[in-house]
Amino acid sequence: MKKLDIVITMAGLGSRFRKLGYNLPKYMIEAKGKTLFEWSMISLEGFKEIVNQYIFIVMNDNEEDVKNFICEKCNELDIKNYNIIVIDYLTDGQATTAMLASKYWNKDNALLIYNIDTYVERNEMNYKELKGDGFIPCFNGEGTHWSFVKLSDNGSAIEVKEKERISDNCTLGAYYFKTCELYKNLYNKYYSQNDNLVNGEKYIAPLYNYLIEHDGEVYISNVNKEKVHALGTPEEVKAFIKRNIN
C-alpha cells in the first residue's frame, strides 16, 4: 500500500457559528470534552499506519493563534508529521483549498482530503478498504445538503452529484484519490471550464465524474449511519452533544 498524504481543509469562515455568538474558529469549539478538531482527527485513525504526512489548511484568525492550536492538538494526538498552511482569504471552494497543499505533498503518494465537519467513529474509515482511482466513504444520511453517489450494478460509482439526491449514498466529507498528481490533473482540467462551478464554488465531488468519464474507477464504502456524526452547523453540534456516544 502506498503512503498517504492527508489534507485537512479548515479554512472556511464558520459564519453560521459566528452569527450565533461563537467567538472561536469552528474547529476550536468544544463538544463532549473535545474540540471539533480532535473529533475530526479521531475519524482518521484508521489511516494512521500508512500516513506520510498531514497538511492542515487554516484561515488566519485575529483573536486566536491557529497555528499554535494545531501544533498543541497534534502533540496531544501523537501526530508528528504535519505541515500547516495559514491563509488570510476565502478561496472559491474546497477543491481549490486542497490544491494549496501541493507545495508539500508528494505527487506519487495517495491523497485523502477531509474537512472538520464530521466525526466518524474510530476505524469506521480505514486504509484497508481503499481501492480504485478514487474512493468515497459514504453513509445513508437524510436531506439534500450532501454530495450523493450513484452506483452501477457491479458496485462502482457512475455519477456524483452535489446537493442533489440521486441515491441514498451520502458522502461524509472524505475524498480519496490514487495519487496527489491525479487530483492535481483532475482539478486543472475540470475547473479550466468556469461553467463547472456549482453556485460559484469549486467542489471536490464533481471531479469524480470527470475521472469516471475518462475511464477511472471510483468506489465507495458504506459506513453505518449510527457511526457518523455531522458537526457542520450549530444545530448538528447541539444534537451531537445530546447523543449517547460510547
C-alpha atoms as a printed R data frame, in Angstrom:
    type eleno elety resid chain resno       x      y       z
1   ATOM     1    CA   MET     A     1   0.000  0.000   0.000
2   ATOM     2    CA   LYS     A     2   1.467  3.357  -0.999
3   ATOM     3    CA   LYS     A     3   1.919  6.140   1.511
4   ATOM     4    CA   LEU     A     4  -0.922  8.572   2.094
5   ATOM     5    CA   ASP     A     5  -0.862 12.361   2.345
6   ATOM     6    CA   ILE     A     6  -3.909 13.682   4.212
7   ATOM     7    CA   VAL     A     7  -5.073 17.238   3.554
8   ATOM     8    CA   ILE     A     8  -7.364 18.785   6.164
9   ATOM     9    CA   THR     A     9  -9.316 21.741   4.779
10  ATOM    10    CA   MET     A    10 -10.383 24.011   7.626
11  ATOM    11    CA   ALA     A    11 -10.257 27.443   6.019
12  ATOM    12    CA   GLY     A    12 -13.945 28.321   5.969
13  ATOM    13    CA   LEU     A    13 -15.395 31.312   7.787
14  ATOM    14    CA   GLY     A    14 -17.629 29.297  10.123
15  ATOM    15    CA   SER     A    15 -20.198 32.042   9.655
16  ATOM    16    CA   ARG     A    16 -23.163 30.031  10.951
17  ATOM    17    CA   PHE     A    17 -21.394 29.654  14.286
18  ATOM    18    CA   ARG     A    18 -20.217 33.280  14.416
19  ATOM    19    CA   LYS     A    19 -23.767 34.519  13.839
20  ATOM    20    CA   LEU     A    20 -24.883 32.632  16.945
21  ATOM    21    CA   GLY     A    21 -22.209 34.228  19.111
22  ATOM    22    CA   TYR     A    22 -19.410 31.652  18.924
23  ATOM    23    CA   ASN     A    23 -16.211 33.702  19.073
24  ATOM    24    CA   LEU     A    24 -13.811 30.866  18.248
25  ATOM    25    CA   PRO     A    25 -12.947 29.315  14.897
26  ATOM    26    CA   LYS     A    26 -15.330 26.394  14.386
27  ATOM    27    CA   TYR     A    27 -12.708 23.681  14.897
28  ATOM    28    CA   MET     A    28 -11.833 25.096  18.351
29  ATOM    29    CA   ILE     A    29 -15.400 24.737  19.627
30  ATOM    30    CA   GLU     A    30 -15.746 22.024  22.271
31  ATOM    31    CA   ALA     A    31 -18.323 19.248  22.334
32  ATOM    32    CA   LYS     A    32 -18.286 16.387  24.840
33  ATOM    33    CA   GLY     A    33 -14.897 17.428  26.200
34  ATOM    34    CA   LYS     A    34 -13.071 17.557  22.857
35  ATOM    35    CA   THR     A    35 -12.727 20.224  20.199
36  ATOM    36    CA   LEU     A    36 -14.291 19.633  16.803
37  ATOM    37    CA   PHE     A    37 -10.716 19.451  15.501
38  ATOM    38    CA   GLU     A    38  -9.996 16.486  17.768
39  ATOM    39    CA   TRP     A    39 -13.211 14.682  16.818
40  ATOM    40    CA   SER     A    40 -12.309 15.047  13.154
41  ATOM    41    CA   MET     A    41  -8.786 13.750  13.626
42  ATOM    42    CA   ILE     A    42 -10.037 10.733  15.588
43  ATOM    43    CA   SER     A    43 -12.100  9.918  12.493
44  ATOM    44    CA   LEU     A    44  -8.856  9.362  10.564
45  ATOM    45    CA   GLU     A    45  -7.116  6.970  12.940
46  ATOM    46    CA   GLY     A    46  -7.850  4.034  10.632
47  ATOM    47    CA   PHE     A    47  -5.402  5.509   8.117
48  ATOM    48    CA   LYS     A    48  -2.571  6.187  10.561
49  ATOM    49    CA   GLU     A    49  -0.464  3.155   9.560
50  ATOM    50    CA   ILE     A    50   0.105  4.452   6.029
51  ATOM    51    CA   VAL     A    51   0.105  8.228   6.585
52  ATOM    52    CA   ASN     A    52   3.150 10.054   5.281
53  ATOM    53    CA   GLN     A    53   2.026 13.491   6.469
54  ATOM    54    CA   TYR     A    54  -0.942 15.652   7.379
55  ATOM    55    CA   ILE     A    55  -1.310 19.049   5.734
56  ATOM    56    CA   PHE     A    56  -3.619 21.487   7.522
57  ATOM    57    CA   ILE     A    57  -5.003 24.475   5.630
58  ATOM    58    CA   VAL     A    58  -6.469 27.007   8.007
59  ATOM    59    CA   MET     A    59  -7.850 30.545   7.928
60  ATOM    60    CA   ASN     A    60  -5.945 33.130   9.945
61  ATOM    61    CA   ASP     A    61  -7.822 34.464  12.972
62  ATOM    62    CA   ASN     A    62  -7.344 37.891  14.528
63  ATOM    63    CA   GLU     A    63  -8.030 36.650  18.054
64  ATOM    64    CA   GLU     A    64  -6.636 33.107  18.158
65  ATOM    65    CA   ASP     A    65  -3.204 31.633  17.408
66  ATOM    66    CA   VAL     A    66  -4.448 28.991  14.988
67  ATOM    67    CA   LYS     A    67  -1.019 27.562  14.218
68  ATOM    68    CA   ASN     A    68  -0.180 27.061  17.873
69  ATOM    69    CA   PHE     A    69  -3.570 25.430  18.473
70  ATOM    70    CA   ILE     A    70  -2.954 22.862  15.729
71  ATOM    71    CA   CYS     A    71   0.572 22.157  17.000
72  ATOM    72    CA   GLU     A    72  -0.696 21.590  20.545
73  ATOM    73    CA   LYS     A    73  -3.506 19.283  19.431
74  ATOM    74    CA   CYS     A    74  -1.218 17.313  17.123
75  ATOM    75    CA   ASN     A    75   1.150 16.801  20.042
76  ATOM    76    CA   GLU     A    76  -1.728 15.548  22.213
77  ATOM    77    CA   LEU     A    77  -2.885 13.209  19.422
78  ATOM    78    CA   ASP     A    78   0.669 11.952  18.784
79  ATOM    79    CA   ILE     A    79   0.700 13.339  15.243
80  ATOM    80    CA   LYS     A    80   4.287 14.168  14.306
81  ATOM    81    CA   ASN     A    81   4.493 14.557  10.536
82  ATOM    82    CA   TYR     A    82   2.493 17.602   9.553
83  ATOM    83    CA   ASN     A    83   2.608 20.959   7.823
84  ATOM    84    CA   ILE     A    84   0.351 23.958   8.387
85  ATOM    85    CA   ILE     A    85  -0.695 26.470   5.737
86  ATOM    86    CA   VAL     A    86  -2.315 29.649   7.091
87  ATOM    87    CA   ILE     A    87  -4.256 31.781   4.621
88  ATOM    88    CA   ASP     A    88  -5.967 35.143   5.078
89  ATOM    89    CA   TYR     A    89  -8.545 34.960   2.296
90  ATOM    90    CA   LEU     A    90 -11.540 32.823   1.377
91  ATOM    91    CA   THR     A    91 -10.903 30.502  -1.580
92  ATOM    92    CA   ASP     A    92 -13.507 29.683  -4.220
93  ATOM    93    CA   GLY     A    93 -14.145 26.242  -2.760
94  ATOM    94    CA   GLN     A    94 -12.752 23.171  -1.013
95  ATOM    95    CA   ALA     A    95 -11.220 21.834  -4.223
96  ATOM    96    CA   THR     A    96  -9.093 24.969  -4.527
97  ATOM    97    CA   THR     A    97  -8.226 24.996  -0.829
98  ATOM    98    CA   ALA     A    98  -6.919 21.429  -1.124
99  ATOM    99    CA   MET     A    99  -4.725 22.430  -4.066
100 ATOM   100    CA   LEU     A   100  -2.786 24.780  -1.782
101 ATOM   101    CA   ALA     A   101  -1.313 21.646  -0.180
102 ATOM   102    CA   SER     A   102   0.523 20.793  -3.396
103 ATOM   103    CA   LYS     A   103   3.557 22.735  -2.128
104 ATOM   104    CA   TYR     A   104   4.050 19.995   0.475
105 ATOM   105    CA   TRP     A   105   2.535 16.789  -0.863
106 ATOM   106    CA   ASN     A   106   4.439 14.040  -2.653
107 ATOM   107    CA   LYS     A   107   2.873 13.774  -6.098
108 ATOM   108    CA   ASP     A   108   3.205  9.982  -6.140
109 ATOM   109    CA   ASN     A   109   1.579  9.428  -2.745
110 ATOM   110    CA   ALA     A   110  -2.101  8.680  -2.390
111 ATOM   111    CA   LEU     A   111  -4.266 11.622  -1.293
112 ATOM   112    CA   LEU     A   112  -7.102 11.866   1.212
113 ATOM   113    CA   ILE     A   113  -8.922 15.176   1.665
114 ATOM   114    CA   TYR     A   114 -11.043 15.680   4.779
115 ATOM   115    CA   ASN     A   115 -12.898 18.535   6.418
116 ATOM   116    CA   ILE     A   116 -13.599 19.267  10.065
117 ATOM   117    CA   ASP     A   117 -17.360 18.971   9.726
118 ATOM   118    CA   THR     A   118 -17.799 15.293  10.583
119 ATOM   119    CA   TYR     A   119 -16.868 12.830  13.300
120 ATOM   120    CA   VAL     A   120 -16.782  9.222  12.122
121 ATOM   121    CA   GLU     A   121 -16.217  6.745  14.922
122 ATOM   122    CA   ARG     A   122 -12.803  5.085  15.160
123 ATOM   123    CA   ASN     A   123 -11.770  2.754  12.322
124 ATOM   124    CA   GLU     A   124 -15.120  3.012  10.525
125 ATOM   125    CA   MET     A   125 -12.943  4.556   7.808
126 ATOM   126    CA   ASN     A   126  -9.631  2.763   7.269
127 ATOM   127    CA   TYR     A   127  -6.865  2.282   4.741
128 ATOM   128    CA   LYS     A   128  -7.639 -1.388   4.060
129 ATOM   129    CA   GLU     A   129 -10.816 -0.507   2.161
130 ATOM   130    CA   LEU     A   130  -9.172  1.985  -0.209
131 ATOM   131    CA   LYS     A   131  -9.149  0.926  -3.862
132 ATOM   132    CA   GLY     A   132  -9.536  2.219  -7.388
133 ATOM   133    CA   ASP     A   133  -8.501  5.579  -8.788
134 ATOM   134    CA   GLY     A   134 -10.931  7.259  -6.431
135 ATOM   135    CA   PHE     A   135 -12.728  6.190  -3.272
136 ATOM   136    CA   ILE     A   136 -15.503  7.918  -1.334
137 ATOM   137    CA   PRO     A   137 -16.634  6.823   2.146
138 ATOM   138    CA   CYS     A   138 -20.419  7.253   2.306
139 ATOM   139    CA   PHE     A   139 -23.342  6.698   4.638
140 ATOM   140    CA   ASN     A   140 -27.123  6.722   4.381
141 ATOM   141    CA   GLY     A   141 -27.978 10.224   5.575
142 ATOM   142    CA   GLU     A   142 -31.075 12.375   5.398
143 ATOM   143    CA   GLY     A   143 -31.722 15.552   3.454
144 ATOM   144    CA   THR     A   144 -30.165 17.035   0.334
145 ATOM   145    CA   HIS     A   145 -27.238 19.018   1.772
146 ATOM   146    CA   TRP     A   146 -24.682 16.306   0.931
147 ATOM   147    CA   SER     A   147 -22.997 15.081  -2.210
148 ATOM   148    CA   PHE     A   148 -24.524 11.832  -3.470
149 ATOM   149    CA   VAL     A   149 -23.044  8.858  -5.324
150 ATOM   150    CA   LYS     A   150 -24.957  6.616  -7.722
151 ATOM   151    CA   LEU     A   151 -23.594  3.098  -8.270
152 ATOM   152    CA   SER     A   152 -23.609  0.681 -11.183
153 ATOM   153    CA   ASP     A   153 -24.793 -2.914 -10.826
154 ATOM   154    CA   ASN     A   154 -21.205 -4.009 -10.127
155 ATOM   155    CA   GLY     A   155 -20.831 -1.524  -7.266
156 ATOM   156    CA   SER     A   156 -18.611  1.069  -8.904
157 ATOM   157    CA   ALA     A   157 -19.581  4.734  -8.910
158 ATOM   158    CA   ILE     A   158 -21.138  6.073 -12.104
159 ATOM   159    CA   GLU     A   159 -22.211  9.557 -11.016
160 ATOM   160    CA   VAL     A   160 -21.589 12.023  -8.192
161 ATOM   161    CA   LYS     A   161 -23.926 14.969  -7.645
162 ATOM   162    CA   GLU     A   162 -23.573 17.940  -5.317
163 ATOM   163    CA   LYS     A   163 -26.720 18.735  -3.290
164 ATOM   164    CA   GLU     A   164 -28.945 16.522  -5.478
165 ATOM   165    CA   ARG     A   165 -30.220 13.230  -4.047
166 ATOM   166    CA   ILE     A   166 -29.541 10.789  -6.887
167 ATOM   167    CA   SER     A   167 -29.098  7.895  -4.420
168 ATOM   168    CA   ASP     A   168 -29.009  7.175  -0.683
169 ATOM   169    CA   ASN     A   169 -25.179  7.169  -0.678
170 ATOM   170    CA   CYS     A   170 -24.231 10.454   1.004
171 ATOM   171    CA   THR     A   171 -20.589 11.465   1.042
172 ATOM   172    CA   LEU     A   172 -19.331 12.199   4.550
173 ATOM   173    CA   GLY     A   173 -16.541 14.603   3.688
174 ATOM   174    CA   ALA     A   174 -13.602 12.285   2.926
175 ATOM   175    CA   TYR     A   175 -12.276 12.067  -0.617
176 ATOM   176    CA   TYR     A   176  -9.535  9.667  -1.751
177 ATOM   177    CA   PHE     A   177  -7.505  9.837  -4.941
178 ATOM   178    CA   LYS     A   178  -4.939  7.265  -6.060
179 ATOM   179    CA   THR     A   179  -2.212  9.907  -6.249
180 ATOM   180    CA   CYS     A   180  -1.800 13.585  -5.452
181 ATOM   181    CA   GLU     A   181  -0.776 14.105  -9.071
182 ATOM   182    CA   LEU     A   182  -4.068 12.590 -10.258
183 ATOM   183    CA   TYR     A   183  -6.005 15.072  -8.114
184 ATOM   184    CA   LYS     A   184  -3.964 17.994  -9.416
185 ATOM   185    CA   ASN     A   185  -4.564 16.974 -13.025
186 ATOM   186    CA   LEU     A   186  -8.296 16.459 -12.473
187 ATOM   187    CA   TYR     A   187  -8.607 19.859 -10.810
188 ATOM   188    CA   ASN     A   188  -6.695 21.703 -13.513
189 ATOM   189    CA   LYS     A   189  -8.592 20.068 -16.370
190 ATOM   190    CA   TYR     A   190 -12.091 20.093 -14.893
191 ATOM   191    CA   TYR     A   191 -12.024 23.600 -13.488
192 ATOM   192    CA   SER     A   192 -10.435 25.128 -16.576
193 ATOM   193    CA   GLN     A   193 -14.117 25.483 -17.557
194 ATOM   194    CA   ASN     A   194 -15.860 28.085 -15.396
195 ATOM   195    CA   ASP     A   195 -19.273 26.587 -16.083
196 ATOM   196    CA   ASN     A   196 -18.251 23.563 -13.990
197 ATOM   197    CA   LEU     A   197 -18.606 25.577 -10.787
198 ATOM   198    CA   VAL     A   198 -21.586 24.857  -8.521
199 ATOM   199    CA   ASN     A   199 -23.089 28.057  -7.109
200 ATOM   200    CA   GLY     A   200 -19.797 29.773  -7.842
201 ATOM   201    CA   GLU     A   201 -17.755 27.215  -5.866
202 ATOM   202    CA   LYS     A   202 -15.238 24.558  -6.803
203 ATOM   203    CA   TYR     A   203 -16.260 21.360  -5.035
204 ATOM   204    CA   ILE     A   204 -14.278 18.128  -4.907
205 ATOM   205    CA   ALA     A   205 -17.110 15.670  -5.565
206 ATOM   206    CA   PRO     A   206 -17.635 16.641  -9.254
207 ATOM   207    CA   LEU     A   207 -14.022 15.757 -10.030
208 ATOM   208    CA   TYR     A   208 -15.015 12.114  -9.703
209 ATOM   209    CA   ASN     A   209 -17.443 12.493 -12.615
210 ATOM   210    CA   TYR     A   210 -14.601 13.738 -14.779
211 ATOM   211    CA   LEU     A   211 -12.481 10.818 -13.585
212 ATOM   212    CA   ILE     A   212 -15.261  8.309 -14.365
213 ATOM   213    CA   GLU     A   213 -15.828  9.833 -17.821
214 ATOM   214    CA   HIS     A   214 -12.138  9.245 -18.542
215 ATOM   215    CA   ASP     A   215 -12.257  5.552 -17.578
216 ATOM   216    CA   GLY     A   216 -11.234  5.966 -13.956
217 ATOM   217    CA   GLU     A   217 -12.587  3.509 -11.399
218 ATOM   218    CA   VAL     A   218 -14.302  5.005  -8.352
219 ATOM   219    CA   TYR     A   219 -15.704  3.039  -5.411
220 ATOM   220    CA   ILE     A   220 -17.418  3.779  -2.122
221 ATOM   221    CA   SER     A   221 -17.760  2.316   1.346
222 ATOM   222    CA   ASN     A   222 -20.994  2.458   3.298
223 ATOM   223    CA   VAL     A   223 -20.447  3.450   6.919
224 ATOM   224    CA   ASN     A   224 -23.211  2.685   9.423
225 ATOM   225    CA   LYS     A   225 -25.083  5.968   9.818
226 ATOM   226    CA   GLU     A   226 -25.104  5.500  13.602
227 ATOM   227    CA   LYS     A   227 -21.311  5.889  13.478
228 ATOM   228    CA   VAL     A   228 -21.385  9.170  11.535
229 ATOM   229    CA   HIS     A   229 -21.894 12.451  13.402
230 ATOM   230    CA   ALA     A   230 -22.272 15.660  11.401
231 ATOM   231    CA   LEU     A   231 -20.713 18.710  13.081
232 ATOM   232    CA   GLY     A   232 -21.047 21.324  10.368
233 ATOM   233    CA   THR     A   233 -23.746 23.513  11.904
234 ATOM   234    CA   PRO     A   234 -24.569 24.728  15.429
235 ATOM   235    CA   GLU     A   235 -27.702 22.556  15.364
236 ATOM   236    CA   GLU     A   236 -25.686 19.460  14.461
237 ATOM   237    CA   VAL     A   237 -23.188 20.133  17.252
238 ATOM   238    CA   LYS     A   238 -26.018 20.512  19.781
239 ATOM   239    CA   ALA     A   239 -27.579 17.245  18.578
240 ATOM   240    CA   PHE     A   240 -24.194 15.510  18.886
241 ATOM   241    CA   ILE     A   241 -23.777 16.711  22.471
242 ATOM   242    CA   LYS     A   242 -27.131 15.153  23.361
243 ATOM   243    CA   ARG     A   243 -26.320 11.794  21.777
244 ATOM   244    CA   ASN     A   244 -25.047  8.884  23.823
245 ATOM   245    CA   ILE     A   245 -21.686  8.131  22.205
246 ATOM   246    CA   ASN     A   246 -19.642  5.211  23.508
